[in-house]
Amino acid sequence: MITTKLKSLILLAPLALLLTGSALSVAPASFDLHSPDNRVEVRIRTIHQITYDVLLKGRALLLDCPLSLDIDHKKLGPDGRVVSAKTRSYDQMIEPPVHQKFAKIRENYNEVRLEMEGGYAITFRAYNEGAAYRFETSLPSPQVKVYGEEVRFNFTADSIVFYPQEDTMFSHNERKYLPQHLSEIIPAYIATMPAVVDVGQGAKLAIAESDLEDYPSMWLKGTTGTALAGTFPPYPLKETLEGDRNFRVTEAADYTAATSGTRTYPWRLVGIAERDADLITNQLVWLLAKPSQLQDTSWIKPGKVAWDWWNYNNLYGVDFHAGVNTETYKYYIDFASKYGLQYIIIDEGWYKLGNVLDVVPEINIEEIANYGKEKNVGVILWVVWKSLDDQLIPALDQYAKWGIKGVKVDFMQRDDQLLINYYHKVCRETAKRHMLVDFHGGQKQITMTRTWPNMISGEGVRGMEWSKWSADAEPKHNVTLPFTRMFLGPMDYTPGAMRNATKTSFAPIFQQAMALGTRCHQLAMYVVFESPLQMLADSPSNYMREPEAMEFLGPIPSVWDDTRALDGKISEYIVVARRNGNDWYVGAMSDWTARDLDLDFSFLPDGNFSVDAYQDGTNADRQASDYKLVKLQVNKTTRLKIHLAPGGGWAAHLRPQ
């Protein structure tokens, strides 16, 4: 329900008004907003300064959080007067074009929109999944400058926060989510999102944003207290290109955005989960994004990809010299075709850096694309973002003539207003040519997958590529990501290592990469980690030597009709079940602690299922590639104990009998 309060008077809005929308005839000083299930409550006050609280089952998580917007040196929010308050309830089922977690998603919230004197409004929403607010302006000036936005999250205790701290806003956003107390974070310590806060009693709160367009992304900073505050990259005035890819801002304005005077601003949101595992199925970022801008999405084909860069094109047992050449990529296509993979990626090296139309002589893109078409395998091309931007229309036109199915755009490392607009531009132009986009070298585009369904996946994650030069992509980090980074949306971690290592046997070797954790830890990533464009990062030659593992990796889908987060604890372990069609898959991953888990199959429908289960071998703690394939039968009454080695995993494919 939605209620409003004026001093001691409590007005209860009738349900009929909530369903159709209503405007209150008085302008109260405070408002109460409840989620449809009444668990989440937002209390809003408008005297002197607009502030809000967020409560979960009556327990305050955030208190007295202020908000304001500085447009042309006039602050909207302080001393604002409410002209009217319109309430609304919304409930409908949505079928997303790309099934990241579910075939259908329920969008259900209660809302109050405060019309303020001075040509602006603030809308608050309460979902079962959390809470959000946004500004909206209707100002006489067609163009305005935003000099600042006040965003502050005041927590009620000095809680632990998993904080992806950054050194600078020029970043790939590939950080570790390390726990620390809020009071330990000084204002100089900035971070991307989400920051996930342990608010006690098993609950977690994730800070993020959504519907980001023509505006810089929000970052977080510390306050040396029990709060986190928003901060924003300034508007670029001058930029300098270093090499072909590092396009740095060398002079910035004293404002953050130059934008339209009439517009909505991004949502500021907090996702709320009563148990860690519920963060996996929380769809708040996706729900608050602008609906799809594409009329026809039938051409968008998710899938799995044979990827060259991580394995350094280390093919063997072939009669040609492997490398960035036509023969190598035809071999990748043969491999993809054999195992039903939908795509290959041709990564760095296919064009002369700085010119995305100047193909190196060793490779014939059109010949490769035509060969892929014969084998029903699409080709995706890697490009540096700035080089693509300089040649965007002629390059995309040429790629379309070649029959290219998508682009992997890399090295943005910025999310100021100009780069946010770039994301939208690339998604729009590629969609016109029926191409997918996989953005690397940044993170904030991930919040746009509802708006641009062809933006099929993205990075902004410390993924498996880090194992080529460090030990950072390790199991504890891997079981932190589903509760943190993956809250934003798809995550192109690029799993699939067949060279598996323990702590003592691992070495970061750029040209002969391996990955920390067991073979089953890697297999489970294909269930746990969401990416509608999911990579097989190792060499086709290595996969060919592992036919039993390919019995799992070949058929596993990259999109899902249903997701059940069965169990998990951030940074310790996770168990997820997902369904595609009538088949179910289960993935479990552990940190460096060996553990036994009890699997409850009550999520299954009636009937028996045959199971191919990949479990850590007896000696997986010594030889990380050791695993055993076990075949069994289960039904919804089955309870199964599984054992995970240190850095281990468990992966299963369930087929109805």
N, C-alpha and C positions, 0 to 999 in steps of 0.2 A: 504494500500500500504506500501511498504518498500522503504525508501530513504536513501541515504548516502551522507554525506557532506565532502568536503575537502576544508578547508578555506572558500572562498566565492563561490566555485563551488558546485552546487547541481546536483546530478545525480539521475534520476528517473528510477528505475528498471522496465522494461516492464512487463506487467501482464503475458505474456507467460513464461518468465523466472521464475516468482514466482511460477507458477504451476508446473514446472519441476525441479526447483532448479537451482541456478546459482552461479558462483564464480566470484567475482569482480577482475578485473585485476590489480587494484591499492589497496593500503592499506590506506584508509582514516584515518583521525584523529578522526572522529566522525560519528555516525550513528543514523538515525531516524527510528524507528520501530512503525508501527501503527496496531491497532487491525483491524480485518476485517470490522467492522462497523465504523472505524475511530474515535471512541470516546476516546479510550485509546491510549496514545502515550508513548513510551520509548525512551529517548534520551541517547545515550551512547558516552562517551568520553574515549580516550585511551592514551592521552598524560600524561606521568609521572605516573599517577595512573588511573586505570580503575574505572570510576564512571558512575552513571546513574541517570536520573530523570524519574519520572512517572507523566504524566499529564492526566487530565480528561477534555475533551472538551476544550483543550488549557489552562486549569488552573493547575498550578503545585501543586501536592500533596506531592511529595518527590523530594528533590534536592540534587545533589552532594553526592549520596550514594556510598561509596567506597566498594570494595570487593577485597579480596586476600585470598590465601591459602598457609600456611606454611608447606611444605613437606620436611622432613629431613633437617630442618633449612634453606631451600631456599624458599623465598617467590615468589609465582606465582601471577602476577598481576602488582605490581609496576614496572615501566619502561619496561613494556612488549611491544613487537613489533608485530603488526598484520601482519601475513604472507598472509592470504587470508580471505575473508569474503564470506560465502555461505548463500544465502537467500533461503527461502522455504515458501510456503503456503500449508496449509493442511485443508481439509474439508471432513468429513465423518460422517455417523450416526453409532452409536454403540448400540448394544442391550446388556445391562449388564445381567449376569446370575441371579443376585438378583436385583429386581427392587426397589431400595431404594426410589427414587423420581419419576423416569420415566421409561417407557418401552423402550424408545430409547433416547439416549443422543447425541447431536451434538458436535463433537470435531472439532473446527474451530479456527485456529490461523495463525499468520504470525511469521516467525522466522528468526533470523540471527545468524549464528554460526561463531565466530571469532577464526580462527586458529592462535595460538600464537607461536612465536619462543620459543623453549625450551620444546616442547613435551606436550603442553596442549592446551585446547580450552575452550571457554566460550560461552554458548548458551543463547540467550535471546528470549523470546516469548511474544507476545502480543495477548491476548484473548479478546473477548468482555467482559469476566468476570473479567479481571485483567491482571497481568503481572508476569513473573517469569524468573529466570535465574539459571544456574547450571554450575559447573566446570566439565571438563573431562580431564583425564590425560592419556598419553601413554608414560610412562617413562621406561628407560632401566632396572631399578631395579624391580625385580618381586615382592618384598615386600618393603613397605615404611612405615614411621611413619608420622602421621599428628600432628604437634605441635600447630596448631592453624588455625582458619578460621575467617577472618574479615567479619562480617555481620553488617551492620549499616543502619538504616532507619531514614533519616533526614527529619523531617516534616517541613513545611513552617510556622507553628504557634504553639503556646503552646496549643495544642488541648486537649480535653478530651479523655481519653482512658479507655476502660473497661478492666481492668488489673487483671488477675487471679494470684495475688501475692502469692508466696510460701515462706516458712521459710527455706526449705532445698530441695536439689535435691533427697533426699530419701523420696518419697511422693507417695500417691495414686492419686495425681492430681485431688483432689475434692475441688476446691476452688470456692469462689464467685467472680463474675466479677464486681468489684466495680469501679465506675468512679472516675478518678482523673486526674489532669493536668499532662502532660508529664514532666514538670519541677519539679514536686513534687517527681519524682521517682529517687532515688539515686542509684548508681551502686550496692549497697548491696541488693536492692529490685529485686529479680529474679522472673520470672513467666514462666509458661507453655504457650502454645498457644491454641487458637488464642488470640492475643490482638486486640481488635476492636477499631479503632480510628475514632472519629467524625471529619471529615476533612472539615466540613462546607457545607452550601448550601444543606443540607439534605443528603449528601453523607457519606458513611462509608467505611473504609479501614480495611481489616482483614489480619493480618500477620500470615503465617503458613508455613509449609514445606510439601514435598511429595516425594515419591520414596526413602524411608529411608531403607537402607540395608547395613550391614557390616560397620556401622558408628554410632556414638552416635547421639541422638536427640538434636536438638537445643532448648535452652531456651532463654529467653529474660532478659535483665537487663536494668536499667535506666542509664541515663547519666547526670542527674541534668540539663538537657537542653531540647530541643525540639526534641530529638532523642531517639530511642531504639536500643540497640545493641544485637547481638547474643553472647551466651556463652554456653559452652559445658561441660558435665561431663567428667572427665579424664578416661583414660583406667585403669581398676582395675588390681592390682597386687596381693593383698591378700583380701580374703573375710572371714567373720566370721558369723556363723549361730547362731542366738538367738532364742531359742525355735524351732518351726518347720517351721517358715515362714519369719522371718526378717533376710535376708541374706545381711549383710551390707559390704560395701567396707571399709576395715581397712587400706589399703595402696594402693595409686594410683600413676601412672606414671606421668611424666611431659609432656606426649603427650596424645592426645584424641583418636587416632585410630591407629591400626596397620593393614594395608590393602594392597591390590594389587596396584601395580604401574600403572596398566592399568585398568581404570574403569571410570564410571560416578559417580558423587556425587549427594546428594539430591538437589531437587529443593528448592530454596528460593522464596516464592511467596507472592503476595499481591492480595487478592480478593477485587474487587471494586463494590460497589452497590450505585446507585443513590437515592434509597429510602431504608429504613431499611428492609422492607419486602423482597427485592430482595436478601438479604443474605440467605434467606431460600432456594432459588432455585439455588444458586451459586454452581457449580459443580467443581470448579477449583482444589481442592485437589484431588478429584477422577480422574479427567482427566489427571493430571500430574503423577499419580502413574503408576508403571509398569503394563502392561496388565496381564491378568489372567495367572497364571502358571499351571492351570488345564486344561487338554484336555477335560475331561468329567465332566460336572457340573449338569447333569440331576438328580443326587441323592440329591442335595442340596435342602432341603425343609424348607423355612421360616415358621414361625407360632407363635402362642401364647402359653404361658407356665403357668401352675399352679405352683406357687413357694411357698415354705414352710417357709423360714427363716424369712421374715419380719413379718409374722403373728404368728411366734413362735409355729407353729403346733397347733394353738388353735381351734381344732375341738370340736364340742359339738353336742348333740343329737345322739351320736353314742354309740354302745355297746362294745367298746374297749377303752383301755387307749391310748390316743393320744400321739405321740412322734416320735422319730426316730426309727420306727419299720415297719415291713412289712405291717401290717394292715393299718397303717396310709397312706402309699404311694399307696396302692391299692385303698383307698378311694379317694385320689387325682386323680388317674387314672379314677375312676368312674365319678368324677366331670368333668374332662377334656373331657371324652368321651361324656358325656351328652350335653355339650355345644360346641362341635366341636373344642376343643383346641388340638393342635398337640403334646404338650410335657408336662412333669412334670420335675422339677429339684429336685434332692435329694441333699440338701446343707450340710453344716458342721455337722458332727456327725456320718456319715455312716461308716467311717474307723477310725482306731486308729491313731491319729495324728503322722506323721512322716513316715508312711508306707501306701501308697495308694493301697496296695494289701491285707491289713489286715482288713477285714470287721468285724464290731462289731457283737456279737452273736444275737442281737435283730433284725437283718435285713438280708434278703436274696435277694441280688441284682438280681441274675438270675431269681428267681421266680417273682420278680416285673417286670423285663424287659419282661418276657414271658407273664405275665398278661397284660402288656401294649400293646404288639403285638396283643393279642386277641382283644383288644379294639381300636386298631389303634392309640395308644398314645405312643410316643417315650419317652425314659428316658435319661436325661442328668445328669452327675455326677459332683459335685463340688470337686475341689482338690486344695491344696496349690501348687504353681508353683515349688518350690524347691524340695518338695517331689516327685512331678511328674517327674521332670528332673532327679532325682537320679534313677528312675525306669522306664524311659519313654517307652522304647520298650516293655518290659514285661507287663507293666501296660496297654498300649494301646492294645496290643494283647489280654490280658485278657478281657478288656472291649468289644472288638469286638466279642469275643466268647460269652459273656453275651448278646450281642445284643444292647449295649449302642449306642445311636445316637449322643452323643456329650459330651464335657467336658466344664465345667466352671472353668477357671484357675484364681487363685486369689493371691494377695499379692506380686506382683513383686516389686512395689514401686521404680523401677529404670528404666532408659532408656539409660544407657551407651552402648557401642558397644556390650558387651557380651549379654545384655538383648535384644537388638534389634535383634541379631542373634537368640536368643532363640525364639522370636516370630515367625520368619520364620521357624525355625526347627519344632515347634509344629504344625504350620499350615500345613507344608509339610507332617509330619508323620500322623496327623489325617486325612488328605485328602486321603492318601493311604488306609485308613480303612473306608472311607466314613463317617467321623464324623465331626460334627460342632464344632466350638470353640467360646466361649464367654469369652473374657478376662476381668477380673476385676482387681483392684489394680494397675492400670496404664492407660495411655491415648494414647501413640504414635502409638500403634498398629492399632488404628482406621483409620489411613491414609493408611492402607494396604488392605482395603476391595476389591479394584479392583484386586490387585495382588493375593489375596487368598479369593475367594468368599465364601469359607467355614468358614472364620472368620466372622461370621454372625452378630455379634454385640459386644459391649464392653462398659466399664464404663468410668473411668476417669471423673466422674461428681459427683457433690454434689447432689445426688438423694434422693429418698424418704426414704432410710434407715436412713438418718440423723434425721428424725422425731422421731426415737426411743430414741434419746439422746439429741436433741436440737430443737430449733425453726428455724433452718437455711433453711430448705426446704420449703420455704414459697412463696406465690404467686408472689411477686416482683422478687424474684430469678427465679421462674419458667418461667416468661415471659421475662427474660434476656437470658436464656439458648438457645432458638431457634436461636438467632442472634449471639451467641458467640460459646459456646462449640459445638453446632450442625453443625457449619460450617465445622468442621473436618470430620464429618461422623456420623454413627449411634450412638445412645446414650441410653444406658441401664439404664434409670432413675428408672425403676420398679414402674409404676403407679398402680392405681386401688384401692385406699383406700375406704372402705365403712364406716369407722368411720371418719367423717369429722368434723372439728373444726374451730371455729372463733378464733381471737386473744385471747379473754378472756376465752374461754372454752378449749383451748389446754393445754395439759401437755405431756411432753416426757416420755412415759412409755415403757420401753424396751419390756416387755412381753405382753403388751396390746396396741400395737401401733395405733396411729391415725395420721391424716395428716391435715395440715392447708389448708384452702380454702374450697370451696363448693363441693358438690357431682358432679355438672356439670363441675367444674374446673378439677376434676379428669377424667371424661368421655372425655372431650375435649383433654386431653393429648394423647389419642389413635389416634387422628388425627394429632395433632401438633407435637408431639415428634416422631422422626423416630427411629425405631428399628425393623429390620426384625425378630428378636427374641424378642417379646414383652411380658412382664410379666403381670400376674394378681397376684398382691402381697398379697392380703388379703386372709383370711381364706375361703376355700370352704363353710364352714357353714355360713359365713356372706353373701357370694354371693347367696347361696340358699335362703336366706331370702329376696333377692332383685331380683325377677324374671323380673321385668320391666327393671331394669338396665342391666340385662343379655341379654335382647332382643337386646341391643346395643353392649355389650361387646362380646357376643358369635359370631356373624357373622362378626364383623369388621376385615378386613384383616390387616396384618402387613407389606405388601409391596404394592407399588402403581405404576399404569401405567401413571399417570399424577399428577402434583402438581401445584396448583395456590396459590401463596401468595397474598391474597386479600388486606390485610391491616396490619399495625402494627407499633409500635414504641418501640424501645428497652427499656426494663425495665418497660413498661407501659401496653401494650396489644398486642395481635396478633390474626389474623383471617386467617385460612388456609383452602383451599378446596383441596381434593384429590380424585382421581378416581381409582377404581379397577374394571376392566371389564366395565360394563355399569352403575354400582352404584357409586354415589358420596357420600362423607362424608365431613362435614364442622365442624371445631372446632374453638372456640373462647375462649380466656382466658384473664383475667384482673389481674392487681396488686390489691392492697388494695383499689383502688378507684372504686366506683360504676360508671358505664358508660353506655350510650346508643350508639349503633353502627348501622349503616345502611348497610345491606347486599345487595349487587348487584349480582344477579344470572346470569348475562350475560355470564359467563363462560360455562353455560350449552349448550348442543346441542339443536336442535329443539325438540319439544314435551313437554309433561307434566310429572312432577315428583311428586310422593307421598312422603311426608316427615314425618318422626318421629323425632320430635325436643324435646330435653331435655333442659329445661330452668330453671334457678334459681327460686326457689319458692318465694312467697311474703315475707316470713320470713327467707330467707336464710342468711340475715345479722345477725340473732339471732341464728338460728338453721341451721348450715351449710349443713346438709344432706337434707334440704327441696328443693324439685324440683318438676317440673310438666312436664309430657309428653303431648305434643301437636301434633296433626296430622293435616296436611294441604297439599295443593297442590301448586306447583310453576312451573314456566317456565322461560326461559331466559330473559323475560321482567319484572320479579318480583323484586320489591324492598321491603325489609322487615326490620323493626326496631326491634332490640333485646335489651334487658336490661340485664346487667351483675351486679350482686351484688358485694360488696367488696370481693375481692378474688374469684370472680365468674367465670362462664364459660357458654358456650352454645355448644351443640353437636347435630348433626343431621345426619340421614341416608336418602339419597335421592335415590328412586328407580324409574326407568322409567316406565311409565304406558303403 
